[in-house]
Amino acid sequence: MPDPQNPPEIRHNAQKHRFEAGEGTEIAKLNYRLHAGIVDLVHVEVPEEFQGMGLAGKLASTALEWARESGLKVTPSCPYVKAYLGKNPQFADLLA
């Protein structure tokens, strides 16, 4: 079982179009689609063993920072990411 005090690192898996944390079959992930300068943040999924570690928020913030650094605009199709953006106005300028 993962240590809540030491959550797994977030990494960008560009081949699979997602940000992820964890190993093996239990991976927390935020899937995205990229089209014409807009990244659609589609779905965040955090397995039960990783819940309560703040991984969903870390996945969202990492994806949003990547979008900013890449000069992309964001469409938040994922309800979690949409709510995260509402609570984090520093990312409001990224909305498509």
Buried (B, 14 or more C-beta within 10 A) or exposed (E): EBEEEEBBEBEBEEEEBBBBBBEEEBBBBBBBEEEEEBBBBBBBBBBEEBEEBEBBBBBBBBBBEBBBEEEBBBBBBBEBBBEBBEEEEEBEEBEE
